[in-house]
């Protein structure tokens, strides 16, 4: 089993409608079981990050018209850190233009908080 850190997305997760939350939690269970080995269709690689080359997105099933995505990365201790969650419905690539920089910022802060500045 892999550890998943939800702290950075817990408010967003709690704001989801019931059906979306159920689907996200189901996807997180699979991520917890398979870890970095999990691939598409549930996990995709993010190519737009200049800072975090190993960034991925969790692609859970979505309720209705939504397209839920959660950007995450495995930290140096192989813990899955969920960085940013959102619904990219009707925004497609525009969503990534704001979500990726926010995920990068959160990950750098996470590393500094957890492991100190030597991880930069």
Buried (B, 14 or more C-beta within 10 A) or exposed (E): EBEBBBEBBEEBBEEBEEEBBBBBEEBBEBBBEBBEEBEEEBBEEBEEBEEBEEBBBBBBBBBEEBBBBBBBBBBEEEBBBBBBBBBBBEBEEEBBEEBBBBBBEBBBEBBEEBEEEEEE
